[in-house]
Amino acid sequence: MKNLMQCKFGRSYIISGFDESQPFKIRRRLCELGFTQGQEVRLVRKSLLGKAYLVELRGYTLSVRSTVAKAVIVE
């Protein structure tokens, strides 16, 4: 298992859960945004400074911070 930051760009992955060391508020917000277990997510690109990642999820594109991308565990 690896987190979303360790994934290769352009490939699709399945969300398997969240990092339990992250605060509950962040995990709950990710669920509200559509990051649920079993959902397919694709890493599109990262920002120049590497602080934000662009992901495709459920038909829309979303930008997340690197700390949040660390919280998403994928297979």
C-alpha positions as CSV (number, residue, x, y, z in Angstrom):
1,M,0.0,0.0,0.0
2,K,1.2,3.5,-0.8
3,N,-0.2,7.0,-0.4
4,L,-1.3,9.2,-3.2
5,M,2.0,11.2,-3.2
6,Q,4.0,8.1,-4.1
7,C,1.9,7.3,-7.2
8,K,2.9,7.8,-10.8
9,F,1.2,10.4,-12.9
10,G,-1.4,9.4,-15.4
11,R,-2.2,6.1,-13.8
12,S,-5.5,5.1,-12.1
13,Y,-5.5,3.7,-8.5
14,I,-8.2,2.4,-6.2
15,I,-8.6,4.1,-2.8
16,S,-8.2,1.6,0.0
17,G,-8.5,3.9,3.0
18,F,-6.9,6.7,4.9
19,D,-3.9,7.2,7.1
20,E,-5.1,6.8,10.7
21,S,-2.4,9.3,12.0
22,Q,-4.2,12.1,10.2
23,P,-6.8,14.2,12.2
24,F,-10.4,13.1,12.0
25,K,-11.4,16.4,10.4
26,I,-9.2,15.8,7.4
27,R,-10.4,12.2,6.9
28,R,-14.1,13.3,7.2
29,R,-13.5,16.2,4.7
30,L,-11.9,13.8,2.2
31,C,-15.0,11.6,2.4
32,E,-17.2,14.6,1.8
33,L,-15.2,15.4,-1.3
34,G,-15.7,11.9,-2.7
35,F,-12.5,10.1,-1.6
36,T,-14.3,6.9,-0.5
37,Q,-13.0,3.3,-0.3
38,G,-13.2,1.5,-3.6
39,Q,-13.3,4.7,-5.7
40,E,-11.0,5.1,-8.6
41,V,-8.6,8.1,-8.6
42,R,-6.1,9.3,-11.1
43,L,-3.1,11.6,-10.4
44,V,-2.9,14.2,-13.2
45,R,0.1,16.4,-12.2
46,K,1.7,18.3,-9.3
47,S,2.5,21.9,-8.9
48,L,5.9,23.4,-9.6
49,L,6.8,23.6,-6.0
50,G,5.3,20.2,-5.2
51,K,2.9,21.5,-2.6
52,A,-0.3,20.7,-4.5
53,Y,-1.5,17.7,-6.6
54,L,-4.2,17.7,-9.3
55,V,-6.3,14.5,-9.1
56,E,-9.3,13.3,-11.1
57,L,-12.1,11.7,-9.1
58,R,-15.7,10.9,-9.9
59,G,-15.6,12.9,-13.2
60,Y,-14.2,16.1,-11.8
61,T,-10.7,17.5,-11.2
62,L,-9.6,18.5,-7.8
63,S,-6.5,20.1,-6.3
64,V,-5.3,18.9,-3.0
65,R,-2.3,19.8,-0.8
66,S,0.6,17.4,-0.4
67,T,-0.3,16.9,3.3
68,V,-3.8,15.8,2.3
69,A,-2.5,13.6,-0.5
70,K,-0.3,11.8,2.1
71,A,-3.5,10.8,4.0
72,V,-5.1,8.9,1.0
73,I,-3.9,5.2,0.9
74,V,-4.2,3.6,-2.6
75,E,-3.6,0.1,-4.1
